[in-house]
Amino acid sequence: MIAVIANFLVIVGLVIYAFTLFAEYHSRGRWAKNITGLLAGMGMLVLAIGLLLTPRNVIVLLQIAHSGASAVLVWVSTSLLLAAIAAFGAITYWRPLRLRYEREIESDLHRELPRIR
């Protein structure tokens, strides 16, 4: 059981590292530097899939699949996606209000300053 848990932790670590490499690839502008991050990220994901598809891990995955964990994961995923949509809407809605509020503060500050000619 410890070996199975260790395998899954290694796989999760590889997937997380691969996605950070993908994020770095998308966040930078230069293609020549980014292609190494893209290829490394893809390599890490393929390595994680290769480690996941061993006979012992597949048996554990089948046990997890029969336990009904997929329904819980679908609900968690749906909740997180709805939270992301709500956060995007809130950020989009509040930004113009924040900019207007900043302009009001700036104009108030300029009114209080004495005019030097």
C-alpha positions as CSV (number, residue, x, y, z in Angstrom):
1,M,0.0,0.0,0.0
2,I,2.9,2.4,0.8
3,A,4.4,1.7,-2.7
4,V,1.0,2.6,-4.4
5,I,0.7,5.8,-2.4
6,A,4.3,6.7,-3.2
7,N,3.6,6.0,-6.9
8,F,0.6,8.3,-6.9
9,L,2.5,11.1,-5.1
10,V,5.3,10.9,-7.6
11,I,2.7,10.9,-10.5
12,V,0.9,13.9,-9.0
13,G,4.3,15.7,-8.6
14,L,5.2,15.0,-12.2
15,V,1.8,16.3,-13.4
16,I,2.1,19.5,-11.3
17,Y,5.6,20.1,-12.5
18,A,4.5,19.5,-16.1
19,F,1.7,22.0,-15.8
20,T,4.1,24.6,-14.3
21,L,6.3,24.1,-17.3
22,F,3.3,24.6,-19.6
23,A,2.4,27.7,-17.7
24,E,5.9,29.0,-18.1
25,Y,5.7,28.2,-21.8
26,H,2.5,30.3,-22.2
27,S,3.6,33.2,-20.0
28,R,6.8,34.0,-21.9
29,G,6.9,35.6,-25.3
30,R,9.9,34.1,-27.0
31,W,9.2,30.9,-29.0
32,A,12.8,29.5,-29.0
33,K,13.1,29.6,-25.2
34,N,9.5,28.4,-24.7
35,I,9.7,25.3,-26.8
36,T,12.0,23.6,-24.3
37,G,9.4,24.2,-21.6
38,L,6.6,22.9,-23.8
39,L,8.6,19.7,-24.7
40,A,9.7,19.2,-21.1
41,G,6.0,19.6,-19.9
42,M,4.8,17.1,-22.5
43,G,7.6,14.7,-21.5
44,M,6.7,14.9,-17.8
45,L,3.0,14.2,-18.7
46,V,3.9,11.2,-20.8
47,L,6.2,10.0,-18.0
48,A,3.4,10.4,-15.5
49,I,1.0,8.4,-17.8
50,G,3.6,5.7,-18.2
51,L,4.0,5.4,-14.5
52,L,0.3,5.4,-14.0
53,L,-0.4,2.6,-16.5
54,T,1.3,-0.2,-14.6
55,P,-0.7,-3.3,-13.7
56,R,-0.7,-2.6,-10.0
57,N,-1.7,1.0,-10.4
58,V,-4.5,0.0,-12.8
59,I,-5.9,-2.4,-10.2
60,V,-6.0,0.5,-7.7
61,L,-7.6,2.8,-10.2
62,L,-10.3,0.2,-10.9
63,Q,-11.0,-0.1,-7.1
64,I,-11.3,3.7,-6.9
65,A,-13.6,3.7,-10.0
66,H,-15.9,1.2,-8.4
67,S,-16.1,3.2,-5.2
68,G,-18.0,6.0,-6.7
69,A,-15.3,8.6,-6.3
70,S,-15.9,9.8,-9.8
71,A,-19.2,11.4,-8.8
72,V,-17.5,13.3,-6.0
73,L,-14.7,14.5,-8.3
74,V,-17.3,15.6,-10.9
75,W,-19.1,17.7,-8.2
76,V,-15.8,19.2,-6.9
77,S,-14.8,20.0,-10.5
78,T,-18.1,21.6,-11.3
79,S,-18.0,23.7,-8.1
80,L,-14.4,24.8,-8.8
81,L,-15.3,25.8,-12.4
82,L,-18.4,27.7,-11.2
83,A,-16.2,29.5,-8.6
84,A,-13.8,30.4,-11.4
85,I,-16.6,31.8,-13.5
86,A,-17.9,33.8,-10.6
87,A,-14.5,35.1,-9.8
88,F,-13.9,36.2,-13.4
89,G,-17.3,37.9,-13.4
90,A,-16.5,39.7,-10.2
91,I,-13.1,40.8,-11.3
92,T,-14.5,42.0,-14.6
93,Y,-17.3,43.9,-12.9
94,W,-15.3,45.5,-10.1
95,R,-12.4,46.7,-12.2
96,P,-14.3,49.6,-13.9
97,L,-15.7,50.6,-10.4
98,R,-12.2,50.5,-8.9
99,L,-10.8,52.6,-11.7
100,R,-13.6,55.2,-11.3
101,Y,-13.0,55.2,-7.5
102,E,-9.2,55.8,-8.2
103,R,-10.0,58.7,-10.5
104,E,-12.2,60.2,-7.8
105,I,-9.4,59.9,-5.2
106,E,-6.9,61.5,-7.7
107,S,-9.2,64.4,-8.5
108,D,-9.9,65.0,-4.8
109,L,-6.1,65.0,-4.1
110,H,-5.6,67.5,-6.9
111,R,-8.3,69.8,-5.6
112,E,-6.6,70.0,-2.2
113,L,-3.2,70.9,-3.5
114,P,-2.4,74.6,-3.8
115,R,-1.8,75.9,-7.3
116,I,1.8,77.1,-7.8
117,R,2.3,79.3,-10.8
